[in-house]
Amino acid sequence: MNADQALPRVTYSNIRADFSGVHAMLDGRIGEFERLQLGHSRPNRIAGRDDARGEPYPVPCPIDAGLLLGTCIAADSQAVDAAVTAARGAFPEWSHQSAAVRIGVLRAVAGELERRKWDLAIAALLEVGKSRMEALGEAEESIDMIRYYAAEAEASGGWQRRPMQRAFAQEETADRLRPYGVFGVIAPFNYPIALAVGMLTGAILTGNTAVFKPSPGMGLSARLLIEAFEAGGVPPGVVNLVCGGAETGRLLAQHPEVAGFAFTGSHRTGMEILRHCASGRFHRPVIVEMGGKNPAYVTRTADLGIAAEGVARSAFGLSGQKCSALSRLFVHADVHDAFMDQLVARTRALAVGDPRRAGVFTGPVVDATAGRRFESAVADARAAGGTIVCGGGRLSGGLFDRGAYVEPTIIGDIATDHRISREELFAPLLVVHRFDDLASALGEGNAVDYGLTAGIYTWDRSELDLFLDRAEAGVLYANRASGATTGAWPGIQSFCGWTGSGATGKGGLGPHYLIQFMREQSCTVMTE
Ligand code: NAD
């Protein structure tokens, strides 16, 4: 057994394990990674070759603006076109491989990710500013995802049924799912490894090929991922990398030769891609996972200690920059004050700082824009007569002046329809409302344009059942001290999206995920 294997596996849920060995490993590895990996120029990757077409741009580290992660290239129209052409060129051979071959390749990629998991986690830590535990949890999640989908693909038996019903005895009938062609895979900043891997796996395991556009600041982890995919045996052209921001994203989203999209990101961008695809000449599938404004409920029967821990983790983990983050809390009036005492004490104890250090719970928000969004929400809350229960400000001095470090913030006495209680802010800002009647509170919790996660803390079975019945969200959780990133599946880590009316979209990383990357074909053959 090597040293890695002796260490406990970091997931979003196993918060009580002894991670001292993991921290000792990271103490050595983070500095080494910075020495070896930072400051380099990173070209895009098209048809298995480096490609430098486009505009180079520097990528600063959100933890410390003085640290340059490297230089990436915003792919221009020629590069995006070349990437799509490469993916189209690779499609016939890849799509005609047997499912078993593709499953084998993806499992080899999972092995490569596992070998590189420390580097991948450190890349995400430096690019996003996430804590050690969040970063390692994400690296593990990406490995889980591939293995989970590979098992799902295997269990499907190649996504075909035969025979189907027959009109005549001499008919042969079959039904099968087949890939579309080239998928544009567009990823957000906050989970640069797991969400990219999830979407890429969905696309290529099912026989499509892909052009991958990560968030502009995530070129370091994107290159590491591409290297792992290639090392695992993914043929040239099957996955291509084009970095850049909204402009490169638009070039890809509007490219006529892209057959479908897997997108994770904000509601605004997702809807723009959906609208563009709806206006085209052909149907193109768009698998979207968008934002959240996620409620939780603390009832009279809750264990207030567990609730306070779960709420603090859900609201302030990764500085509130998770699609699953809790941002609207409803607390029963009878326990409101006692609960708030515990929540405020926990929140004040959360360490905000340099996430490279052990013991830091959360780092900065990702950039100056996110910092300003936080400040304007606090100002709006004050102007509306809200109470800043704790936090509310920017941290300053030393490192805090070289990144957007903000305090975990709780706001009370604000109307439930105020924008800070209805709009996704993607910041460590929790709005707390009192309630007397759970059914009404659930109605209010549902009254947003999203539906990603919802949680409850209660020991009363009828309250729990009411919540499970009424909450309109893709991920429901109850009585979890580890919070909203539930880890229900696949494997034990990820979450699914809500397929209902909310803005989350119809992605869903569960057992029904893969079939969205394929179209149905029925075959009827008359035999002699
Ligand atoms: P974003 O929408 O700003 O960007 C997402 C991606 O789209 C990036 O790669 C970006 O460069 C690209 N892009 C931007 N404009 C584009 C355009 N016009 N056309 C094509 N591509 C374009 O989102 P973000 O700030 O990176 O991520 C945060 C958002 O993602 C939040 O809303 C969060 O809730 C959501 N998110 C959702 C999930 C989920 O599973 N539902 C998971 C993670 C994040």
Residues whose N, C-alpha, C, O or C-beta is under 5 A from the ligand:
A	BS01	NAD	I186 A187 P188 F189 K213 P214 S215 P216 G244 G245 A246 G249 R250 A253 T264 G265 S266 H267 T269 E272 E289 M290 G291 G292 K322 C323 T504
